[in-house]
Amino acid sequence: MAGGQAEIAERLLARNAAVNAKDIEGHTALWIAIHAPAITTSAQKSAPVDTTAVADVLRRHGGSE
């Protein structure tokens, strides 16, 4: 799934999305990808989503924590 998330990030950034926009708590998307990744839950288990590819995309586009 992370590949799809990274592709979406690439497309948004290609259309001039603000790479270092902050949320209400002052965190950037890169900070969230590194420090607070989403949790996926299935019938078998819960696990953090691998956001490494998204973090790489954000860094390539000048993202900062």
The first five atom37 places (N, CA, C, CB, O) and aatype in JSON, in Angstrom:
{
  "aatype": [12, 0, 7, 7, 5, 0, 6, 9, 0, 6, 1, 10, 10, 0, 1, 2, 0, 0, 19, 2, 0, 11, 3, 9, 6, 7, 8, 16, 0, 10, 17, 9, 0, 9, 8, 0, 14, 0, 9, 16, 16, 15, 0, 5, 11, 15, 0, 14, 19, 3, 16, 16, 0, 19, 0, 3, 19, 10, 1, 1, 8, 7, 7, 15, 6],
  "atom_mask": [
    [1, 1, 1, 1, 1],
    [1, 1, 1, 1, 1],
    [1, 1, 1, 0, 1],
    [1, 1, 1, 0, 1],
    [1, 1, 1, 1, 1],
    [1, 1, 1, 1, 1],
    [1, 1, 1, 1, 1],
    [1, 1, 1, 1, 1],
    [1, 1, 1, 1, 1],
    [1, 1, 1, 1, 1],
    [1, 1, 1, 1, 1],
    [1, 1, 1, 1, 1],
    [1, 1, 1, 1, 1],
    [1, 1, 1, 1, 1],
    [1, 1, 1, 1, 1],
    [1, 1, 1, 1, 1],
    [1, 1, 1, 1, 1],
    [1, 1, 1, 1, 1],
    [1, 1, 1, 1, 1],
    [1, 1, 1, 1, 1],
    [1, 1, 1, 1, 1],
    [1, 1, 1, 1, 1],
    [1, 1, 1, 1, 1],
    [1, 1, 1, 1, 1],
    [1, 1, 1, 1, 1],
    [1, 1, 1, 0, 1],
    [1, 1, 1, 1, 1],
    [1, 1, 1, 1, 1],
    [1, 1, 1, 1, 1],
    [1, 1, 1, 1, 1],
    [1, 1, 1, 1, 1],
    [1, 1, 1, 1, 1],
    [1, 1, 1, 1, 1],
    [1, 1, 1, 1, 1],
    [1, 1, 1, 1, 1],
    [1, 1, 1, 1, 1],
    [1, 1, 1, 1, 1],
    [1, 1, 1, 1, 1],
    [1, 1, 1, 1, 1],
    [1, 1, 1, 1, 1],
    [1, 1, 1, 1, 1],
    [1, 1, 1, 1, 1],
    [1, 1, 1, 1, 1],
    [1, 1, 1, 1, 1],
    [1, 1, 1, 1, 1],
    [1, 1, 1, 1, 1],
    [1, 1, 1, 1, 1],
    [1, 1, 1, 1, 1],
    [1, 1, 1, 1, 1],
    [1, 1, 1, 1, 1],
    [1, 1, 1, 1, 1],
    [1, 1, 1, 1, 1],
    [1, 1, 1, 1, 1],
    [1, 1, 1, 1, 1],
    [1, 1, 1, 1, 1],
    [1, 1, 1, 1, 1],
    [1, 1, 1, 1, 1],
    [1, 1, 1, 1, 1],
    [1, 1, 1, 1, 1],
    [1, 1, 1, 1, 1],
    [1, 1, 1, 1, 1],
    [1, 1, 1, 0, 1],
    [1, 1, 1, 0, 1],
    [1, 1, 1, 1, 1],
    [1, 1, 1, 1, 1]
  ],
  "atom_positions": [
    [[0.81, -1.19, 0.0], [0.0, 0.0, 0.0], [0.86, 1.26, 0.0], [-0.93, 0.0, 1.19], [0.43, 2.28, -0.54]],
    [[2.04, 1.22, 0.58], [2.88, 2.41, 0.66], [3.23, 2.93, -0.73], [4.15, 2.13, 1.44], [3.36, 4.14, -0.92]],
    [[3.38, 2.03, -1.71], [3.67, 2.48, -3.07], [2.57, 3.37, -3.59], [0.0, 0.0, 0.0], [2.86, 4.38, -4.25]],
    [[1.32, 3.04, -3.32], [0.2, 3.86, -3.75], [0.19, 5.21, -3.05], [0.0, 0.0, 0.0], [-0.11, 6.23, -3.67]],
    [[0.52, 5.22, -1.78], [0.56, 6.47, -1.03], [1.67, 7.38, -1.54], [0.77, 6.19, 0.47], [1.49, 8.59, -1.64]],
    [[2.81, 6.8, -1.88], [3.93, 7.58, -2.41], [3.56, 8.16, -3.77], [5.2, 6.71, -2.52], [3.91, 9.3, -4.07]],
    [[2.86, 7.4, -4.59], [2.43, 7.89, -5.89], [1.46, 9.06, -5.74], [1.77, 6.75, -6.7], [1.53, 10.04, -6.48]],
    [[0.56, 8.96, -4.79], [-0.38, 10.06, -4.54], [0.39, 11.3, -4.09], [-1.43, 9.65, -3.48], [0.11, 12.41, -4.55]],
    [[1.35, 11.12, -3.2], [2.16, 12.25, -2.75], [2.89, 12.89, -3.92], [3.18, 11.8, -1.68], [2.92, 14.12, -4.04]],
    [[3.47, 12.07, -4.81], [4.16, 12.59, -6.0], [3.21, 13.43, -6.85], [4.73, 11.43, -6.84], [3.56, 14.52, -7.3]],
    [[2.02, 12.92, -7.08], [1.05, 13.64, -7.92], [0.63, 14.96, -7.29], [-0.19, 12.77, -8.16], [0.53, 15.98, -7.98]],
    [[0.38, 14.95, -5.99], [0.0, 16.19, -5.31], [1.12, 17.22, -5.37], [-0.38, 15.9, -3.86], [0.87, 18.4, -5.64]],
    [[2.34, 16.77, -5.13], [3.47, 17.69, -5.15], [3.75, 18.2, -6.56], [4.71, 17.01, -4.58], [4.17, 19.34, -6.73]],
    [[3.52, 17.37, -7.56], [3.69, 17.79, -8.96], [2.69, 18.89, -9.31], [3.53, 16.6, -9.91], [2.92, 19.67, -10.24]],
    [[1.59, 18.94, -8.58], [0.56, 19.96, -8.82], [0.67, 21.09, -7.79], [-0.85, 19.32, -8.76], [-0.3, 21.78, -7.48]],
    [[1.89, 21.25, -7.28], [2.24, 22.36, -6.38], [1.61, 22.32, -5.0], [1.85, 23.63, -7.02], [1.37, 23.36, -4.4]],
    [[1.34, 21.13, -4.48], [0.9, 21.03, -3.09], [2.04, 21.53, -2.2], [0.5, 19.55, -2.72], [3.21, 21.35, -2.53]],
    [[1.72, 22.16, -1.1], [2.73, 22.7, -0.18], [3.37, 21.57, 0.61], [2.1, 23.74, 0.79], [2.74, 20.97, 1.48]],
    [[4.63, 21.27, 0.3], [5.3, 20.13, 0.91], [5.52, 20.32, 2.41], [6.64, 19.9, 0.23], [5.56, 19.35, 3.16]],
    [[5.65, 21.56, 2.86], [5.91, 21.81, 4.28], [4.73, 22.46, 5.0], [7.13, 22.68, 4.42], [4.9, 23.13, 6.01]],
    [[3.54, 22.26, 4.47], [2.34, 22.77, 5.16], [2.24, 22.08, 6.52], [1.04, 22.52, 4.31], [2.6, 20.91, 6.65]],
    [[1.76, 22.8, 7.51], [1.66, 22.24, 8.86], [0.21, 22.0, 9.24], [2.32, 23.19, 9.89], [-0.7, 22.73, 8.83]],
    [[0.01, 20.95, 10.04], [-1.32, 20.68, 10.54], [-1.61, 21.57, 11.75], [-1.47, 19.18, 10.92], [-0.79, 22.43, 12.09]],
    [[-2.73, 21.38, 12.38], [-3.13, 22.23, 13.51], [-2.15, 22.15, 14.68], [-4.52, 21.83, 13.99], [-2.07, 23.08, 15.49]],
    [[-1.4, 21.05, 14.78], [-0.42, 20.9, 15.86], [0.97, 21.37, 15.45], [-0.35, 19.43, 16.3], [1.91, 21.3, 16.24]],
    [[1.1, 21.86, 14.22], [2.39, 22.37, 13.75], [3.3, 21.33, 13.13], [0.0, 0.0, 0.0], [4.49, 21.58, 12.94]],
    [[2.76, 20.15, 12.81], [3.56, 19.08, 12.22], [3.44, 19.09, 10.7], [3.13, 17.72, 12.78], [2.36, 19.31, 10.15]],
    [[4.56, 18.84, 10.03], [4.55, 18.72, 8.58], [4.23, 17.26, 8.2], [5.92, 19.16, 7.96], [4.25, 16.37, 9.05]],
    [[3.94, 17.05, 6.93], [3.65, 15.69, 6.46], [4.85, 14.77, 6.68], [3.27, 15.7, 4.97], [4.68, 13.59, 7.0]],
    [[6.07, 15.28, 6.5], [7.26, 14.46, 6.72], [7.37, 14.06, 8.19], [8.53, 15.21, 6.28], [7.68, 12.91, 8.5]],
    [[7.11, 14.99, 9.09], [7.16, 14.66, 10.52], [6.16, 13.55, 10.83], [6.86, 15.91, 11.39], [6.49, 12.59, 11.53]],
    [[4.95, 13.67, 10.3], [3.92, 12.67, 10.54], [4.33, 11.32, 9.96], [2.58, 13.12, 9.94], [4.15, 10.28, 10.61]],
    [[4.87, 11.32, 8.74], [5.29, 10.06, 8.1], [6.36, 9.35, 8.92], [5.81, 10.33, 6.69], [6.39, 8.12, 8.97]],
    [[7.24, 10.12, 9.55], [8.34, 9.52, 10.31], [7.92, 9.15, 11.73], [9.53, 10.48, 10.35], [8.24, 8.06, 12.21]],
    [[7.23, 10.05, 12.4], [6.98, 9.89, 13.84], [5.59, 9.37, 14.21], [7.19, 11.18, 14.51], [5.4, 8.88, 15.32]],
    [[4.62, 9.48, 13.31], [3.26, 9.09, 13.68], [2.55, 8.42, 12.51], [2.46, 10.31, 14.15], [1.48, 8.87, 12.1]],
    [[3.13, 7.34, 11.96], [2.47, 6.69, 10.83], [1.12, 6.09, 11.23], [3.36, 5.6, 10.26], [0.88, 5.77, 12.4]],
    [[0.27, 5.96, 10.26], [-1.07, 5.4, 10.5], [-0.97, 3.93, 10.91], [-1.94, 5.54, 9.23], [0.04, 3.27, 10.69]],
    [[-2.02, 3.46, 11.51], [-2.13, 2.04, 11.9], [-3.18, 1.4, 11.02], [-2.48, 1.87, 13.42], [-4.28, 1.93, 10.85]],
    [[-2.84, 0.25, 10.46], [-3.81, -0.51, 9.68], [-4.3, -1.66, 10.55], [-3.19, -1.04, 8.35], [-3.53, -2.27, 11.28]],
    [[-5.56, -1.95, 10.46], [-6.15, -3.0, 11.27], [-6.88, -3.98, 10.36], [-7.11, -2.41, 12.34], [-7.67, -3.59, 9.5]],
    [[-6.6, -5.24, 10.58], [-7.32, -6.29, 9.86], [-7.79, -7.31, 10.89], [-6.43, -6.96, 8.74], [-7.51, -7.17, 12.08]],
    [[-8.48, -8.3, 10.43], [-8.97, -9.34, 11.35], [-7.8, -10.1, 11.99], [-9.9, -10.32, 10.61], [-7.92, -10.64, 13.09]],
    [[-6.67, -10.13, 11.28], [-5.52, -10.89, 11.77], [-4.65, -10.1, 12.75], [-4.68, -11.34, 10.6], [-4.2, -10.65, 13.76]],
    [[-4.4, -8.8, 12.45], [-3.49, -8.05, 13.31], [-3.6, -6.56, 13.03], [-2.05, -8.52, 13.11], [-4.21, -6.13, 12.05]],
    [[-3.01, -5.78, 13.9], [-2.86, -4.34, 13.72], [-1.38, -4.06, 13.55], [-3.48, -3.52, 14.92], [-0.55, -4.65, 14.24]],
    [[-1.04, -3.16, 12.64], [0.36, -2.86, 12.41], [0.5, -1.46, 11.84], [1.01, -3.89, 11.47], [-0.4, -0.97, 11.15]],
    [[1.64, -0.81, 12.12], [1.85, 0.51, 11.53], [2.03, 0.39, 10.01], [3.08, 1.19, 12.15], [2.55, -0.61, 9.51]],
    [[1.59, 1.41, 9.3], [1.74, 1.45, 7.85], [3.17, 1.9, 7.55], [0.69, 2.41, 7.18], [3.65, 2.85, 8.16]],
    [[3.84, 1.24, 6.61], [5.2, 1.63, 6.22], [5.11, 2.91, 5.39], [5.9, 0.48, 5.41], [4.59, 2.9, 4.28]],
    [[5.62, 4.0, 5.93], [5.56, 5.29, 5.26], [6.92, 5.72, 4.72], [5.02, 6.34, 6.2], [7.12, 6.89, 4.4]],
    [[7.87, 4.78, 4.63], [9.21, 5.09, 4.16], [9.2, 5.7, 2.77], [10.07, 3.85, 4.16], [9.89, 6.69, 2.52]],
    [[8.42, 5.13, 1.86], [8.38, 5.63, 0.48], [7.79, 7.04, 0.43], [7.56, 4.68, -0.41], [8.25, 7.88, -0.34]],
    [[6.78, 7.3, 1.24], [6.18, 8.64, 1.29], [7.2, 9.63, 1.84], [4.89, 8.64, 2.17], [7.34, 10.73, 1.3]],
    [[7.9, 9.26, 2.9], [8.92, 10.14, 3.47], [10.0, 10.45, 2.45], [9.55, 9.49, 4.72], [10.47, 11.59, 2.37]],
    [[10.4, 9.46, 1.66], [11.4, 9.67, 0.61], [10.92, 10.68, -0.43], [11.76, 8.35, -0.08], [11.67, 11.56, -0.85]],
    [[9.67, 10.56, -0.84], [9.08, 11.5, -1.81], [9.08, 12.91, -1.23], [7.63, 11.08, -2.19], [9.49, 13.86, -1.9]],
    [[8.64, 13.04, 0.0], [8.59, 14.36, 0.64], [9.98, 14.98, 0.74], [7.96, 14.25, 2.02], [10.14, 16.18, 0.5]],
    [[10.98, 14.18, 1.11], [12.36, 14.69, 1.19], [12.86, 15.15, -0.18], [13.29, 13.6, 1.75], [13.49, 16.2, -0.28]],
    [[12.58, 14.38, -1.22], [13.02, 14.75, -2.59], [12.44, 16.09, -3.03], [12.62, 13.66, -3.59], [13.05, 16.81, -3.82]],
    [[11.26, 16.41, -2.51], [10.59, 17.66, -2.87], [10.85, 18.78, -1.87], [9.09, 17.42, -2.99], [10.19, 19.81, -1.9]],
    [[11.83, 18.58, -0.98], [12.21, 19.63, -0.04], [11.49, 19.59, 1.28], [0.0, 0.0, 0.0], [11.51, 20.57, 2.03]],
    [[10.84, 18.48, 1.58], [10.12, 18.36, 2.85], [11.04, 18.41, 4.04], [0.0, 0.0, 0.0], [12.18, 17.93, 3.99]],
    [[10.56, 19.0, 5.12], [11.32, 19.06, 6.36], [10.4, 18.71, 7.52], [11.97, 20.47, 6.56], [9.17, 18.78, 7.42]],
    [[11.03, 18.34, 8.62], [10.26, 18.0, 9.81], [9.86, 19.26, 10.52], [11.06, 17.08, 10.75], [9.19, 19.2, 11.55]]
  ]
}
